[in-house]
Structures are given as structure tokens and as C-alpha cells.
Amino acid sequence: MKKVIFDVDGVLLSEERYYDVSALTVWEILYGRKYMGLPSERDDFVAETVTDGQIAAIRSEVWGRDALLSWLKSRGINSNWDMVHAWLITCFWLLGEEYRRRTGDVLPLHFARETDFRSAGLAVMGLPMPKAAALLAKWEAAVPEAARGSEVFRVLTGAMAETFGEEPSWAPLQSDLWRMHTEAFQAWYLGDDFFIEQNHRVPWAGGKRGFLREEIPLAPAEAIGALFRRLKEKGWEIAVATGRSRNEMTVPFRTLGWYGAFDPLYLATATDAFEAEKATGIAHLDKPHPFLYECAMYGRTPAFYEAYARGEKKAGPEDDVYVVGDSFSDVLGAKAAGAKAIGVLTGLEGAAAADMFEKAGVPSAARVTEIELLLK
């Protein structure tokens, strides 16, 4: 096998809108009328008419000028859904500590359906909202340096037991809280039309135009398309392994003229991971688990999903497989799948990521259109 597997965000398409949407999701959960409905200093925030200036200010406040994003990515957490989850559960943890200091009681939080957010808002009304710096300090104090990916959430969930009397049922990945804020994220990112098309129902908090048609390629679309053609002419197969859902990958790829360059069998997305989790009962198949990379190598074939989920279809010594990514999560995933990694410096960290790739023994290029010299 001779194959190049591309990540999408931070490699082919800008991640900026994803980070914006993750901040908007947190903000709406806390202050939106359909969710917790807490009083906000930004009383001019209306989800349906939010401006780019408001988005920038909200992102800066939620992610601490991206310091929290950088910490999460350094721990192999590449999914924006999981980033939102880390923010929310840590915020609730800090609120729970403050509630206990003031009342001596355990903060009553329960998340099974969207109406529970309003009850949570009433329970914490009047408590000071934790700032980004407090969340980052909590992560640094609670999470061991060696923890990566889903292990970070297991550590955080266990550490919350002292505050809540037991491990909160809403803290793990894939909990009802995770499911609900993930849908809130999708409502923002997809907009009403695509959300309804994908989910066959209206979103809980609708009225959003979406960002799916506003994707920005990280090099001219024509230059990236030419790269795909050159690689195939030189005998490389090309594939994708992305944390995006299938629709979120397909729409911009079609818009930019890239979709036809790929065999759809090797376009592995978060949709495949979700379907495999349901079919196999094996959780946390998103990156940096090797599942998506093995799908990209051997095909999105449901009969193989359990073998992929168990990491049993790695590239062999006779194979020449590269994963092109922008983050440490991609390095971990490539290694787990038996592939080599190539870094690109167009992700969140920009050129500063070169040090991370160098320490990991991974070559890097300034942008994806310059990777050919790194393919051995």
C-alpha cells in the first residue's frame, strides 16, 4: 500500500470557524434563552443575529485567547465537540465547588434533556461565572502530564467525585450532556437547513444561518486539487481521516472541487466512528484512536469495523502510509495505526507547532501543498 491520508481541519480547511462555533456553543448553553438563561454582560447577544465582532469577543473570552484550545490540542483532544465538553464540565465543577463553599450542599445538576439546562441555570444563578484562566488552572492541576485523549476526561470525571459526592453521570464523553451540546454545536455550524436535512428534525434552538458554506481553504483550492492529481500520478492513493461528520466534509469538498479526486470508500469521518461505536459497543473511536486512519487505509467497510475498533488492521512494514496533520493528535493516531506522520503548520499553533513536530520526530511543511518533498 502506498497512501497519503489527509486530516481536514488545519490541513486543507481553516479551523477558525470551528473554534468560533465551539465558543458560541458554550456561550449559548450558558446564556441562551433556550438553555441556562444566565444573565450576561453581553446583553446584545442574540444567536440569530450574532456579528463577527461579537463572535471574536466571545471566542476570546471562552478560550482565553486560545490558550485553552492549545492546551487541549497538546493533550491529543482534537474534536471541537470534546473541547466544548471539557469547558462545560470544568465550569460546572468550579461552580459546584463555589456552591458547596457557600451552602455546604452539593450542587444539584442533572442533564438528561434540554429542559434540564434551565433548571441548572436556576441552581447556579448568582454564582460568579468561572473565567478561562480558572479552567486552565484546574486542568493543569488535575490532569497528569502523560494523560492523552479520552483519558483526560476519565481523570476529570474521577476528580469531580469529591465535589459532587460521586462521579457525575454527565461528565464522561458520550453522556447526555455531551450529546445535547454536540447538537447545539451542529445547529450553529450546519444552520437550520443542513441540520434538518441531516437529523430529520428541527434543532432545539434554531434560527441560525450556519457556517458550512463559509469554509476557507488553507491554500488556493486549485493548488490543493493539483496536489491531489500529482500524488495520484506518482502512484500514491489518497484518503481522508477527519473528525468532521460526513456532511461537513462532503459539502465543502464538493464546493471546492475536491470531492471527485477521492474514492468515497476511503473518506473516513466522525460519522463512521459514530456508526461503528453503535455497531460494536466500543466507545471513543474518534481521534487519536486508530479507527479512522484504518478506515482511510482499508475502506469504510462495516464488516471490518470491529477489527478497526480493536486496532487490528494497522499498516504493515511493507506499506508506505503517511498521515498529514496539524496536531499532536494526528501524530498519536498515525503511530497507533502503524503509519508515518507529516506535520503542516497551518493549524491553531501556526509555525510554533514546528517544535512539537520536531520533538516527536515528525517532519513538517509550511502548508499542505509543500508536503511532496517529505514523502519518501
N, C-alpha and C positions, 0 to 999 in steps of 0.2 A: 504494500500500500504506500502511495506517495500522495500525501494530502495536506492541505493548509486549511485550518479551521479558524474562522474569524469570530471573535466577540463582536457585538454591535455597538453598544454604548461606550463612548470614549475611544472607539477604534474607527468605526465607519460613520457613526452619527454622534452629534454632540449630546452629552448627558445633561446639559444645563436645564432643559425643560423638565426632565425627570426630577432633578433636585428642587426646582421651583415647585413642582406639583407635590412632592413629598412634604415641603414646608406648608403649602396651602392645605394639605390634608390634616396635618397636625393642628393648624390654626382653626380650621372649620370644626374639627372634633371638639376643641376647647370652647370656641366662642360662637359657633354657628347656631342659629335658632333651632335647627332640627336635631342638634346634638346636645352638648352640655350646656350651652347658652350662658357661659360665664360673662360677666362684664369685662369689656376690653378697653384699653386706652385708644385703640383704633376703632372708634365707633363708626368710621366711614367705610369699614369693610363690609361689602356686600358681595357674596360669592358670584352672583350672576353678572356683576359689572366691574369686577376687580381689574385694576390697571397694572401696567408693567411696573410703575413706580411702587405701588403697594406690594406687588409680588416681591420686588427686590428687598424692600424693608422687612417683610415678613420672613423671607429666607434668611436674611442676615441675623434676625433675632432668634429664630428657631434653631438654626445650625451654628450659631456663634461664629459668623463669618466663615463658615465651612470647616471650622476646627473639629466639630463632632463628626462630620462626614469623613474627614481624613482619618480620624481615629477608627471609625467603623470599618473603612476600607482596609486599613492596615491590619485589622483582625479578620480579614477574609470575609467580611459581610458586604456583599456586592449588590444584593437585592434592595431596591428602594422600599419595597413593602416591609422587609425586615428592619431597615433603618427606621422607618416610621414606628414600627413596633418597639424597637429599643428605646426610642424617645418617649413614647407614651407610657410604657410600663415603668420606666425610671421616674418619670414625672409623677405618676400615681404613687410610687414608692416614697418619694420625697414628701408628697402631700400626706401620705399615711403616717410618716414619722412626725410631721408637724401636728397633725390631728391628734396623735397619741400624746404628744407633749402637752397639748392644750387641754385635752379632755380625759386622758388616762384610758381611753377606749380604742378599740380597733376601728379604723375607718371602714364603713360598710360599702364595699364595692362589689358589684355583680354585673357581668356583661354576657347576656345571652341573646338579646335582641336590641335593635336600635333605640327603642324607648328607654332602655336602661341607662343610656348616656345622660338623659335628662335627670334621672334620679342621682347619678353620680355628681352631676353639676350642682344639684341642691345640697348634696352631702359636703362638698368642699367649698361651697360659697363662702367667701370671706377670708379664705386662706391665701397667703401670698403665692403667686404662681412661680415655680422654680425657673431660674434662668439657665441658659445654655451652659454657663460655666459650672453651675452646681451639678448638672447632669454629667458633664465630663469628669468632674472630680469624683463622682460616685462610681463611674465606670473604672477609672484608674485605680481607685481604692479596692473595689470589689472583684475585679476580673484579673486573674493571674496572667502574666505576660505570655505564657505558652498557649492560652485558650484561643481557639480559632472557630469561626463559623458558628454552627448551632451550639457548640459547647459554651460560647459566651452567654447564650440565653439560658442554658441549664444552670450556669453559675449564678446569674442574676436571679432566676426564679428561686433557687435554693436560699440565696441571701435574704430574700424578702420574707422568709418564713418568720423571722423574729419580729418583724413589724406587724404582720397580719395574722400571727398565731399559727399559720400553716402556709405552705406554698400556694400562692393564689392560682386558681384554676385558669385565670385569664392571662397569666404571664407567659406560658410557653408559646412557641411558634405553633401555628395551625389552630390556636384556640378560637373561640367565638369572637373575642376581641380582635384577633388578627384578621379573621375573615371579614368582619364588618369594616375595619378601617382600610382593608385592602379594596373592598368595594367602593369606599369613599374615594380612594385614590383613583380607581378606574373611572369613576364618574367625572372626576376632574380631567384626567388625561384623555379619555376617549370622547367626552362630550355626550350629550343625550343620544344623538342618532346612533353612533357606533356602540354605545353601551347597550341600548335596546336591541340592536342587531345581534350583539354577542351574547346577551343574557336573557333575551326574550321577556323583558320586563323593564319598567321604568326604574331609575335609581331612587334611593331613599331621599336624597337631596339633589334634585335636578336643576335644570335651567342653565347648564354650562355649555359653552361652545366647544370645549376640548382643545387639545394641542397636537393631536395626531397628525394633522396636515401641515404643521409648522416645523417639521424636523429640519435640522441643519446638518448637512454632510460635513465631515472634517477635512475634506479636500474636495475640489470640484467633482461633481458627480460623474462627469465624463472621464476624468482621470482615474477614478476608482473603478469604473466599468472597464477601462482599458487595462488596468492591473489584472482584473479577473480574466480577461481574454489572454493576456500574455502568460499568466500562470498555466492556464489550460493548454496553450500552445506548447509550453515547455514540459508537458506531461504531468502537471500537478492536478489532482482533483481538488475542488474547493467545497467548503461546507461552512455551516454556521452553528455556533452554540451560544445561545443568548438567554438571559434571564427575562427577556420580554415575552409576553404572550404571543401566540401565533399571529393574531390580527395586528398587534402592534409592530411586528416585524414585517408582515406582508404588505400593509398599506404603504409605508414609506418606501419599501423596496420596489414596489410597482410604480409609485410616483416618480422615483429617481431613475427608473430604467434598469435596475439591478436584478430583478426577480428572475428573469429569463436566463441569467448566467448560471443558475444553480439547479441541480436536481432536487426537487422538493423533498425527496426521501431523506436528504442529508441536511435539512434545515431544522435543527433541534431547538425547541423553545420551551419556556416555562409551562406551556400547555401540555407538552409531552411529559414533563416531570409530574405535573398535577394528575394527569391521567394514569401514569404509572404508579403513583402513590395510592390511588384508589384501587387499582387492579392488584397490586402486590401487598398492600398493607405496610410497606416500608416507607417511613417518613423522611423528610428533609433531603429530597433528591435534587434540590436546586444547588447551584454552585456554592462552594467548590467541590461538592460531590462529583465523582467522575461520570455520573449518569448521562448528562447532556453531551459530554465530549464523546462518550462511547456511542450514543445515538448518532452524533455527527460522523463518526468513523464508520459505523456498520449499518446505519439506517434506522429510521423511526419505525421499527417493526415490533408491534405489540408482543409477538411471541418471544422476543429477546429481552423484554423489559425487566423481567426478574433477574436475568443474568447481568444486565447493565446495573440494576439497582444494587446488586451484590458486588459490583466491581470486578466481574469475572470475564470481561471482554476487552481487556487492555490491549494497547498496541504492543506488538511483539518486537524482538530485536531485529527482525527482517523488515520492519515497517519504518517509514520515514514520515512522521506526522508532527506537524507544528501547530501550536495554538497561538494565535496572535491576540494579545490582550493588553489592557492598560493598567491592570491592578494586581495586587498580590494574590487575590482570589483566583485569577487566571493562572498564575504560576502554580499555586497549590493544586488546582484542578488538572492542569496539564500533567503534573508529576503523578497524580493519583491515577490518571488514565494511561500512563506509560508513554506520554508524548513529550516533545520538547517545546519550550515556550520562546516566544519573541515578544518583547515589550514595545509599545508605542507610547509616545509622550504627549498624547492629546487628551488624556483623561483629567480627572479632578486636580491631580498634583502637577500637571504640566511637566516641564523639564525637570522639576525636582524629583520626579519618580525615577530618574536615571540611577540615582544612588541605590534605591530599593532594588531595582533590577540587577544592578552590578553586584550587590551583596548576595543576591540569590543565584548568581552565576548565569544570568539571562541576558543575552544581547538585546539592544533596543535601538529603535529608529525614531526620528523626529515625528514622522507620521506614517500612516499605513502605506502610502504609495512608495515608500522607500525601503520596504522590507525585503525586496528581492535579493539584495546583496547579502542578506543574512540567512538565506536558505541554502543549506549545504548540498 
